[in-house]
Amino acid sequence: MTTQTAIPALDTPPTTRRKRKARRRPTLTLYTFLILAWLLLPIAVMILFGFNDTRSKVNFTWQGFTLNWYEHLFAIPNLTSALVNSLTIALIVAVVATLLGTPIGLALGRYRFRGRGSMNLLMFAAIAAPEIALGAALLSLFIVMGVPRGYWTVVIAHVAFCIPYVAITVRARMAGHDPTLEEAARDLGAGPWTAFRLVTLPMLLPGVASGALLCFALSIDNYVITSFNAGRTVTFPLWVYSASRTGVPPQVNVMGTLIFVGGLVIATANVLYSRRRPA
């Protein structure tokens, strides 16, 4: 008489898997909200103390609500000048780094050539390198070349720092690009430049815009590289650090809030624009 041995099922029943997922969902949701709250807490404190009715140089104790600091946002000339320097430098850096980094990202994502692997490694190495190393290296370069440090050495240093970020962002966007679309445009009679301008470039624009916004954000709050190459030029981060020894005025919180809100609005607009564009 032949006996049959029951073989246990290896696969988990779908009902059991759904129950496990249902148990994990509240835990993961709570964990996500806790991490987001922890990340946003410093920003919330900055926004809150921009409304603090403080009567001293120390803005660490809540003393009441006021809109006075928004009304007198530019009451400190040196702080206003430092903010203008940071904004104009960040704008120039975003434009120049995007113009220089986009062709690099396009070449890395589209073509195969000798040295492509080394170029990729160089881009990632530049991102992974400590800012203090890049700042010291650029300082040595400017000293050896006899270039006086100031506004434009900060621009050059920030451009060198931001180009890899643009290149990697555009390269990632280019990886999802279908080359047959441009080939179809060429088959329909479009020239190389027309096919690139009407087909490839619109698909790359979300990546290019993201790279430009990233450059702007990295430049406007950069302290380490700026401190090495600024000379007598004072930017917003440098001014805040120097003022922290005696007391940071509430206008700093207000300016930080406005910068944060402006960046949030631009980033949201970029996301909405990217969703409307074809992938």
Phi, psi and omega in degrees: 000128184272129177259139180253128179264126181288129179267122181296143180292132180276330183274141176285134179301146180302325180296320180294319179297320180294323178295320178296316178298321180295325179288326182284331187301311179298324180294314180294322178296314178297318178299317180298315180294324178295317179295318178297320178296321179294321180289325184272350182301313178299323179292320178297320178295318178300315180295317182298314184281357168287344177254010184283129180274062182280150180240019179220177179286340181271120183248054183245353182239129181288125184237002179137166183265138177203153173255013186298322185287333173287326179287329180245046184298323184255033182283344180252104186301318181296321178293318178298317178297320179295321179295318178298318177301314181296317181294315181291321177297314181298322180294314179298316181297318180299317182291310184293314181296325178292318178295325181275326185276333181297313177299327178295313178297323178296316180294318181292327182270345188248325188243155172250124183212165179294129181092005181296318179296320179294323178294318176299316179298321179295319179297313180291326178294322178295326178287321183282340183295141177298143180298327182294328178291315179294319179297316179293322179295317179292324176299315178298320179297315180294323179293315180297321181277355179071029181270122178293136182280141182179210185303312187282334173290328174296317178300313180298317181297317181291324177297315178299325180287327189267338183306313180302326180295319178294315182299316181291322179295314179293322178299317178296321178293323181292333181296331179267007181276135178271111183292342181293336179294316178291324177296322178295321177296321178295321179294332180274003174109359180284141176285173181302315182291320180295318179296321179292317184290323186264341184243303187286313185299316177301326178287333180274344187304319177300320177293320178295316179296320178296319177296320179294317178296322178296318177298316180299315181293319180293326183283317189291334182247014182284131179247315190296304182295322180298318183297332179284326193240010186278333186063235178267000177285132182248125175256174183302311178298321180295320180294317181296319181295317180292326180284339182294343180285333181248337181141126182272123180289156181298337179301332178296317177297321180293315179297319177298322178296315181294322177296317179297313181295318178298317177296322179295319179295315180295318179296319178296319178297322179294319179295316179296322178294320181295324181290332180280340180276151176291143181289000000 
